[in-house]
Amino acid sequence: MPPVWRPPTPPWTEDVARKSEAAQRLIGRIAVAHPNATFATSLQIEDAVVTDLIARAGAKIDLFMLETGRLAEETLEAKLAIQQRYGLEIAAYKPDPAEVAAWVARHGQDGFYEGVELRKACCAMRKVRPLARALTGRTAWITGQRREQAQSRADLREQEFDDAHGIEKYNPLADWTLDDVWAYARARDLPVNALYARGYASIGCDPCTRAIRADEDVRAGRWWWEANNSKECGLHVAEAPALTS
Ligand code: SF4
């Protein structure tokens, strides 16, 4: 049996330095062009990098997270560590409690395991609708997405118009590799979610994320019971997802 995945330990390179400077400059430009821009952090390694770049750029950009109600304790601890390191507040957007209660009563707490439609409905309730609230009144948002992360992100651009929310969307790490991200995080000694050290290569809600083996795709631990082409939660689609309950 292949060993459990472990976070890489790549060296700092000139390429990482060049990408860091470019991303920092982009973040500075976003803050000027969009004084109400906001950064959506999921407390993953990419988000730690973007948070650090925002701080280094001296950019006044709000941070928020989607506190789905199903996050792992380690992810909530990573939130506290980031807040403490940078002296900032990460606003938490939560699902509507009445909607959650009705959904759980009908489908069960873990009803999302029953099929892609129910899983997407859970993501719509716990992530997509809170995201829409977080972006209301904004003209731009920033993510830590990278092209390399998934087939569905292969065409990701640094800047794109988010049709679903009617605002600009920036992905400053679009062309970063996994090694770039870890090289940056290690060189800057960033606070990192403890789940990475336990073989979690990509981290989402607790019941929908597992550790992976070294020979698996880095997103294999996300919704592992589904086929690869359905592995998105609806946060990054061009149009608002169809909502089912
Ligand atoms: S990742 Fe899982 S628990 Fe979280 S919102 Fe989606 S289906 Fe629900």
Boltz pocket constraint, residues with backbone or C-beta under 6 A from the ligand:
constraints:
  - pocket:
      binder: B
      contacts: [[A, 68], [A, 70], [A, 112], [A, 118], [A, 119], [A, 120], [A, 122], [A, 123], [A, 124], [A, 126], [A, 127], [A, 204], [A, 205], [A, 207], [A, 208], [A, 233]]
      max_distance: 6.0
